[in-house]
Amino acid sequence: MKRTLLICSIFFWALTIKAQTKDSPPSIDIKEPIDSVIVKKSQKEIEPGYPGGMSAFYHYIYDNLKYPDKARKKNIQGKVLISFVIEKDGSLVDIKVLKGVASDIDAEAIRLIKESPKWKPGIQNGQPVRVQYSMPIDFSLDSK
């Protein structure tokens, strides 16, 4: 009983730690300068976003994802961690795979981001800014 209580309290403590560090500055590794990075929300600072929100972005991914035949036949699945910069005009540039699955799946993730509609740019001090963004794209044969 004490062990179960201890495990539960550690689990909830870990959730609390994550929630408290959510607003801390993101770790960013960039090779070329970016005007600024959004680290907190206020009236003058707005994070970039896909038109319609992230659920609309994931609908875009689902509707446009073309699972590579070679990967499908070999039952290759996984999450591609992709990074890109959202420009001041909302276009996506500097698209890179940070953690890949297989070359054809990685290429499909890059294609999806390249063909994405423009995003709403990040705003800092009332001005649009370039923002580096990273996100996973899940390639699962169950979902497509």
N, C-alpha and C positions, 0 to 999 in steps of 0.2 A: 504494500500500500504506500509506504514512504517513498519507494523507488518510483512508482507511477506518479505520485505527486511531484517529486523532484523533476522528472522528465517533463511533465506538463508545465511546471513553472519555468524551466529553462526554455522551452518552446515559446511561451508567451513573452519571456524576457527578450529572446532573439527577435521576435516580431516588433517589439517596442523599440529595440535598437535600430532596426531597419527603418521604421517609421520616423525616428528622430533624425536619421542621417539622410533622409530623402531630399532635403533642401540644401544639403552641403554641395559645394561646387563640384561639377563633374570632372573626372579625370580625362584630360584630352591630350592626345598625342598627335600633333599636326606638324607638317613639314613646311607649309607656307603660312604667312601671317593671316589671321582672321581678325576683323575689326573688333569684335567682342563676342563674348559668350553669355547667354542668359543663365544666371544662377539663382535668381529669385523672381517671384512675381510681384508686380505692383501695377499701378495704373500706367506707368511709363514703360514697363517691361512686360512683354508678352512673348511667350514661347511660340516658335513656328508650329504650323499644323497643316494637315491635309484638309482641303475643303470638305466640310461635312464631318470632320473628326476622324479619329483613328478607326472607328468601326467602319466608316466609309472606305478608309484606306485598305482595311483587310478585306472588304468586299471587292475592291478593285483587284487586289492580289488574287483572290479566289477566282474571280471571273476571267482573269487574263493569264493565269499561270498555265504554262504548257509543260507538263512533266516530261522530261527527256525520255525517249523510248528506251535508250540503252540503260538508263538508271532504273526505269520501270521493270525491264526484263530481268535485271540483276537484283531487284528488290532493294535498291539503295534508297535510304531515307535519312532525314536528319534536319538540323537547323543550321541555316547559313547566317552568320552574323555579318551584317553589311553596314558600311559607314558611308556617309555622303555629306556634302555641304549644301545647305539651303541658302541660295544667293539672296541678295536684297530684293530681286524681282520675283522670287519664289521658285526659280528654276533649280534643278538638282545637278550638282557637278561633283567632281573628285570622288566618284563612286568606287569603293574598294571592298573587297571581301576581307574581313578580319579573321574569320574562322570559317573555313569551307567544309564541304561534305565530299564532293566529287567535282571534277572540272566542268562537266556538262550541267550539273545542278547549280554550281556557282555562277556559270555564265547565264543561266536562266534568271537567277536572282538579280544579276546586274541588268539584264534586259528589262525586267519588270520595273526597276527603279528608273532606268533611263527613259522609259516610255511613260512614266507616271505624269499625270497632269501637274502643273505648277502648284506649289504649296503656298500657304499664307506665310510670308516671311516673319522672322522674329523682329520684335520691336524693342529698342532700348532708348531711353530718353526721347521718346516720340519719333525716333528715326528707324527705318529698316536696317537690319544688320545681317551679316553672314553668320550662320550658326552651323556647327558640325553636329551631326545626328547619327546615332547608331541604333540598329534594331535587328531582331532576328526575323527570318522568314522561314517558316516551317514547311518542309517538304515531306508529306506523309501520304502514302498510297491509300490510306483509309479515307482521306478527305477529298481526293480528286480522282 
